Amino acid sequence: MSEHVPADFKPSALGPIPGAWDVVELKKIANIIDGDRGKEYPKESDFMKRGACLFLSAKNITSAGFSLAEEVFISHEKDKKLRSGKLVRNDIIITTRGSVGNVALYANSIPYDSIRINSGMAIVRIKNENVFMHEYAYQLMRSQVIQNQVELLNFGSAQPQLTIGIINTLDMPLPPLPEQRKIAAVLGSADRSIAATEKLIAKLADLKKALMQQLLTKGIGHTEFNPSPLGPIPKSWEVKRIKEICSVVQDGTHFSPQSKSGPYKYITSKNIREGFIDLKDCQYISAEEHYEIYRKCRVLPGDVLLTKDGANVGNACINILKEEFSLLSSVAVLRGIPDRLLNEYILHFLLSPVGEQLIKDSISGLAITRMTLTVINNLKICLPPLLEQRKIADILNGVDRKLSAAKVKLAKAKDLKQGLMNDLLTGKVRVSA
């Protein structure tokens, strides 16, 4: 059966598109330039922390665009010897190996005037801005319209990659120039909103880290300090081991349930994130197996959950679930003695720079990344009076609430952007130019 095409749409290689639009292969409207692969290609010894030319690898291009956290440079002399891969402003970069299809724009906001790419990327350079705008092209290259083509071309490949030939043949929906301009403006505004929220999240995260460093070692308003195994602490504080001030230090079951479904959640280390429980991929087990596990390890609302095995060692959160659930041995339960230690204070201490370092030191040199219950029991913790613990926890909880609100706002902004891309870049929703 033929596909129904709305009256003002026409069929195309990408499906129905507005009648005023065209679909063209990328090679007709852009030059595709490979990263340099010649004999002068930089070796490890050519890279430096500072230099004349920034040299990008695929790790610098993420799904969110440029990532300049890990920068390497080459000298002016080495740069002059390379034949290809030199960026000019408004170039679009697409990764061709590894995380295939990540896209970034070399805009004026990037603080480097000389940049080259390695052989794991390609440059998309627009031929004529009066036909195909780079801002529109950038948004289009990031959209599912193009990403779906990339995935289809790599379907079944053991090692996904894009060649110059493949990139040249990507089908590009091409609205009239005024509509391109309006689409790019709308999506660019959404990007700026996302970037502002990400900046706020980063600022709040830095604030929280600084507050933790101060509050969990120096406290509130203290002027007199004593030496301790964890460094100088206020005179009214103590340093205790977890086992001395917790009524429960226990891990979950050491056997794997046979049931794969049922009425009870089965929480493992993958469900424990930094500060929250992630139930996205939560498993469920039968009532019979749950009762067997739960009678040996009763997790209560408000308990601290700490990952003790695997890549997520040291992640911790407060249990906010009201219902019973079963716990795997990769997660430990900590419960403070009520009149000595607040569970919220335990959480903040474990996630603080001091706590993270103590956990890191406790597993340093081990072949398998794992904290035993013995190690956890013997972790040292700064112990303020209970009232000060409450004040410290309240301050940090306040920052956490702001962080959570900002993260919710970011998720909504990203969902909005994705919806706009799906609508505007396919012509489902038209913008007045």
Secondary structure, 3 states (H helix, E strand, C coil): CCCCCCCCEECCCCCCEECCCEEEEHHHCEEEEECCCCCCCCCHHHCECCCCEEEECHHHEECCEECCCCCCEECHHHHHHCCCCECCCCCEEEECECCCCCEEECCCCCCCCCEEECCCEEEEEECCCCCCCHHHHHHHHHCHHHHHHHHHHCCCCCCCECCHHHHHCCEEEECCHHHHHHHHHHHHHHHHHHHHHHHHHHHHHHHHHHHHHHHHHHCCCCCCEECCCCCCEECCCEEEEHHHHEEEEEECECCCCCCCCCCEEEECHHHECCCCECCCCCEEECHHHHHHHHCCCCCCCCCEEEECEHHHCCCEEECCCCCCCEEECCEEEEEECCCCCCHHHHHHHHHCHHHHHHHHHHHCCCCCCECCHHHHHCCEEEECCHHHHHHHHHHHHHHHHHHHHHHHHHHHHHHHHHHHHHHHCCCCCCCCC
